[in-house]
């Protein structure tokens, strides 16, 4: 009789541990999906911000530091009589790590981009078809993700 009771308790303990681990896994995967979707949205808006010369479009998605970097880059290009027009052709998530209020998302991205005239939006450079390795450092504040910093590494030109 005592053996059956111990066996039941042991089985219940295993089931409870398995359920707890399953819940932790599901929450972790949900957070990874959340930050992936955030990176997708950021990429969609950053291209528009560059083309429209309006860093304010990404203001609510970036830290002050990252916002200033983007705003300065747009202003620098405008001084040179050009702006960036880019299209994200491929986005592959190679690693996603979420711990508490910090996340690191590493991607491999294929961009088709060129410099264009700010007024006419006509190309003023060749069109580049290139791959980049990008690391997004994200921070969560009050249940919202922000891009805190970005590391950008040129991988190479796309095969022609």
Order of alpha helices (4+ residues) and beta strands (2+ residues): alpha-alpha-beta-beta-beta-beta
